[in-house]
Amino acid sequence: MNIYQYTDLNAAKNILSTGRLWATHYRYLNDKSEVVHGVEILVDSVADEKKLSEVGRRCMKENALSRLDELNIFVSSLCLAGDELTMWRTYGKCAIVFDMSLITLAITCDGSFRQNSVMSCIYPKSPGDVALSSPGFLSLPLLYEEYFLGLFKERFISSLVYSSIAIKHPSFYTEQEHRVVVSLENADNTPIFYRDRNGIKVPYIELVLPQSCIRAVVIGPGEDQDDLALDMDQFLASNRFDHLKVYKSSIPFTG
């Protein structure tokens, strides 16, 4: 199965030539409130299953939001939506095609880190739409019993916060997003870099990406599609990416 990252031509060239993907700190995603919403949804799901009182629910939510502020969580977005017009219009005219199984198994980063994974996003409209029996949340009820009610409350809260990164607003369902998520503790030594975005220093880390994960490059619709495809072909040839092909989106350009 293929999975995609939509971006612009220069960013795609950088990913291919360096074998690195950038993962941005969650506070600097397009909408930080989405992460907070995910935490609140997941807390409510656990609270409903465990039949917590309103005081218990409020306490867990306060602990989770406080822990969210303490964690360094970095996110890089991939999606299953291939050759999707909305994605082209929103994120750029170039998409790198990855082998989903390989990237899930192989992607990592330099240095030490708390945990990393590739999460399949869900798009619940309410806490009742979150199935705690699903793979992404299966451990939470058990961790609640073992840790939250025991001596290691922070471990449960950290796991809940980490898992909540997979929750997105239902209006983004068509993206079918998967998120590469890396959590760092203060003691970890994964290098953190900064890039400028409109005068703001945005923290990010570099994810190491084996070349075997990359399958192809797709150029999106547009008047310059042929020029961009030729440019990418020449780039691949000059950098000896002989195994990679460039495809053009089949979506007609409508202006």
C-alpha positions as CSV (number, residue, x, y, z in Angstrom):
1,M,0.0,0.0,0.0
2,N,1.2,3.5,-0.8
3,I,1.2,6.5,1.5
4,Y,2.0,10.1,0.4
5,Q,3.5,13.4,1.6
6,Y,2.3,16.4,-0.3
7,T,4.7,19.3,-0.5
8,D,6.4,21.6,-3.0
9,L,9.1,20.7,-5.5
10,N,12.1,22.1,-3.6
11,A,11.0,20.4,-0.3
12,A,10.6,17.1,-2.2
13,K,14.1,17.4,-3.6
14,N,15.4,18.1,-0.1
15,I,13.7,15.0,1.2
16,L,15.0,12.8,-1.6
17,S,18.6,14.1,-1.5
18,T,19.0,14.0,2.4
19,G,16.8,11.0,3.2
20,R,15.1,13.2,5.9
21,L,11.6,14.2,6.7
22,W,10.9,17.1,9.0
23,A,8.6,16.6,12.0
24,T,7.3,19.8,13.5
25,H,6.6,20.5,17.2
26,Y,2.9,20.1,17.8
27,R,2.5,23.6,19.1
28,Y,3.4,24.9,15.7
29,L,1.1,22.8,13.6
30,N,-1.6,24.6,11.6
31,D,-4.0,24.4,14.6
32,K,-2.7,23.6,18.1
33,S,-6.2,23.6,19.4
34,E,-6.8,20.4,17.4
35,V,-4.3,18.6,19.7
36,V,-6.0,20.0,22.8
37,H,-9.3,18.9,21.3
38,G,-7.9,15.4,20.9
39,V,-6.8,15.2,24.5
40,E,-10.2,16.3,25.7
41,I,-12.0,13.8,23.5
42,L,-9.8,10.9,24.7
43,V,-10.1,11.9,28.4
44,D,-13.9,11.9,28.0
45,S,-13.8,8.5,26.3
46,V,-11.8,7.0,29.2
47,A,-13.9,8.8,31.8
48,D,-17.1,7.4,30.2
49,E,-15.8,3.9,30.1
50,K,-14.5,4.0,33.7
51,K,-17.7,5.8,34.9
52,L,-15.7,8.6,36.6
53,S,-17.4,11.3,38.5
54,E,-17.3,14.9,37.1
55,V,-14.5,15.7,39.6
56,G,-12.5,12.7,38.5
57,R,-13.0,13.6,34.8
58,R,-12.0,17.2,35.4
59,C,-8.9,16.1,37.4
60,M,-7.8,13.8,34.6
61,K,-8.3,16.4,32.0
62,E,-6.3,19.0,33.9
63,N,-3.5,16.5,34.4
64,A,-3.4,15.6,30.7
65,L,-3.4,19.2,29.5
66,S,-0.7,20.1,31.9
67,R,1.4,17.1,30.7
68,L,0.8,18.1,27.1
69,D,2.5,21.5,27.8
70,E,5.5,19.6,29.2
71,L,6.1,17.1,26.4
72,N,8.1,17.7,23.3
73,I,6.0,16.0,20.7
74,F,6.9,16.3,17.0
75,V,4.6,15.4,14.1
76,S,5.1,14.7,10.4
77,S,2.0,14.2,8.3
78,L,1.5,11.5,5.6
79,C,-1.8,10.5,4.0
80,L,-3.5,7.7,2.1
81,A,-5.3,10.1,-0.2
82,G,-3.4,9.7,-3.4
83,D,-3.9,12.2,-6.3
84,E,-6.5,14.1,-4.3
85,L,-7.4,17.6,-5.6
86,T,-7.9,19.1,-2.1
87,M,-4.4,18.0,-1.1
88,W,-2.8,19.5,-4.2
89,R,-4.6,22.8,-3.6
90,T,-3.7,22.9,0.1
91,Y,-0.2,21.5,0.4
92,G,1.7,21.8,-2.8
93,K,2.3,20.5,-6.4
94,C,4.5,17.5,-5.5
95,A,3.9,14.3,-3.6
96,I,6.4,11.7,-2.6
97,V,5.1,8.2,-2.6
98,F,6.2,5.9,0.2
99,D,5.8,2.2,0.8
100,M,3.5,2.3,3.9
101,S,4.7,-1.0,5.4
102,L,8.4,-0.1,5.1
103,I,8.1,3.5,6.4
104,T,6.1,2.3,9.4
105,L,8.8,-0.2,10.3
106,A,11.9,1.8,9.4
107,I,11.4,5.5,10.1
108,T,13.4,6.8,13.1
109,C,15.5,9.7,14.2
110,D,19.0,10.5,15.4
111,G,19.7,10.3,19.1
112,S,17.5,9.0,21.9
113,F,13.8,9.5,22.2
114,R,10.9,8.5,24.5
115,Q,8.8,6.8,21.8
116,N,7.9,6.9,18.1
117,S,5.2,5.5,15.9
118,V,3.1,6.0,12.8
119,M,-0.4,6.6,13.9
120,S,-3.6,6.2,11.8
121,C,-5.7,9.2,12.5
122,I,-9.4,9.0,13.5
123,Y,-12.0,11.6,13.1
124,P,-14.6,11.3,15.9
125,K,-17.5,13.6,16.3
126,S,-17.9,12.8,20.0
127,P,-16.1,10.8,22.7
128,G,-18.5,7.9,22.0
129,D,-17.0,7.5,18.5
130,V,-13.6,6.6,20.0
131,A,-13.2,2.8,20.3
132,L,-10.8,2.2,23.2
133,S,-10.7,-1.4,22.0
134,S,-9.0,-0.3,18.7
135,P,-5.3,-0.8,18.3
136,G,-4.3,2.8,18.9
137,F,-6.0,3.0,22.2
138,L,-6.1,-0.6,23.4
139,S,-3.6,-0.2,26.2
140,L,-5.3,2.8,27.8
141,P,-7.9,1.0,29.9
142,L,-5.3,-1.3,31.2
143,L,-2.8,1.5,31.9
144,Y,-5.6,3.3,33.8
145,E,-6.0,0.4,36.2
146,E,-2.3,-0.3,36.6
147,Y,-0.9,3.2,36.6
148,F,-3.5,5.9,37.1
149,L,-5.0,4.2,40.1
150,G,-1.5,3.2,41.3
151,L,1.8,4.9,41.9
152,F,2.6,5.8,38.3
153,K,-0.2,8.3,37.3
154,E,2.1,10.3,35.1
155,R,2.9,7.2,32.9
156,F,-0.8,6.8,32.1
157,I,-1.3,10.5,31.5
158,S,1.8,10.6,29.1
159,S,0.4,7.6,27.2
160,L,-3.0,9.2,26.9
161,V,-1.5,12.5,25.6
162,Y,0.7,10.7,23.1
163,S,-2.2,8.7,21.8
164,S,-4.4,11.7,21.5
165,I,-2.2,13.1,18.6
166,A,-4.1,10.6,16.4
167,I,-7.4,12.4,16.9
168,K,-8.4,15.0,14.3
169,H,-11.5,17.0,13.5
170,P,-14.0,15.1,11.3
171,S,-13.9,17.8,8.6
172,F,-10.4,16.5,7.6
173,Y,-11.6,12.9,7.1
174,T,-10.9,12.9,3.3
175,E,-7.1,13.3,4.0
176,Q,-6.9,9.8,5.6
177,E,-3.9,11.1,7.5
178,H,-1.3,9.0,9.2
179,R,1.0,10.9,11.6
180,V,4.7,10.0,12.4
181,V,4.9,11.0,16.0
182,V,8.0,11.3,18.2
183,S,8.0,12.2,21.8
184,L,11.1,13.5,23.5
185,E,11.9,13.9,27.2
186,N,14.3,16.5,28.6
187,A,17.0,13.8,28.9
188,D,16.8,12.8,25.3
189,N,19.5,14.0,22.9
190,T,17.7,14.0,19.5
191,P,18.8,17.2,17.8
192,I,16.2,19.9,17.7
193,F,16.5,22.4,14.8
194,Y,14.7,25.7,14.1
195,R,13.4,27.2,10.9
196,D,12.0,30.7,10.3
197,R,8.3,31.1,9.6
198,N,7.2,34.7,9.3
199,G,9.6,35.7,12.0
200,I,8.8,32.8,14.3
201,K,11.4,30.2,15.1
202,V,9.6,26.8,14.6
203,P,11.2,23.8,16.2
204,Y,11.5,20.6,14.3
205,I,13.5,17.3,14.3
206,E,14.7,15.3,11.3
207,L,13.3,11.8,10.7
208,V,15.7,9.4,9.1
209,L,14.1,7.8,6.0
210,P,15.7,4.8,4.3
211,Q,15.6,5.1,0.5
212,S,14.0,1.8,0.2
213,C,10.8,3.4,1.5
214,I,10.4,5.7,-1.5
215,R,8.5,4.4,-4.5
216,A,7.8,7.4,-6.8
217,V,7.1,11.1,-7.2
218,V,3.8,12.5,-8.4
219,I,3.4,16.0,-9.9
220,G,0.1,17.7,-9.3
221,P,-2.2,19.3,-11.8
222,G,-1.4,22.8,-13.1
223,E,-0.3,24.8,-16.1
224,D,3.4,24.1,-15.1
225,Q,2.9,20.4,-14.6
226,D,5.1,19.4,-17.6
227,D,7.9,21.8,-16.5
228,L,7.8,20.5,-12.9
229,A,7.8,16.9,-14.1
230,L,10.8,17.5,-16.4
231,D,12.6,19.3,-13.6
232,M,12.1,16.4,-11.2
233,D,13.1,13.9,-13.9
234,Q,16.4,15.7,-14.4
235,F,16.9,15.9,-10.6
236,L,16.4,12.2,-10.2
237,A,18.7,11.4,-13.1
238,S,21.5,13.7,-11.8
239,N,21.3,12.2,-8.3
240,R,21.2,8.6,-9.6
241,F,17.7,7.8,-8.3
242,D,17.3,5.4,-11.2
243,H,14.7,3.3,-9.4
244,L,12.3,6.2,-9.0
245,K,9.7,7.3,-11.6
246,V,7.9,10.6,-12.0
247,Y,4.1,10.4,-12.6
248,K,1.7,13.2,-13.4
249,S,-1.6,13.7,-11.7
250,S,-4.5,12.5,-13.8
251,I,-6.7,15.3,-12.5
252,P,-7.4,17.9,-15.3
253,F,-6.2,21.4,-14.6
254,T,-9.2,23.7,-14.3
255,G,-7.5,26.9,-13.3
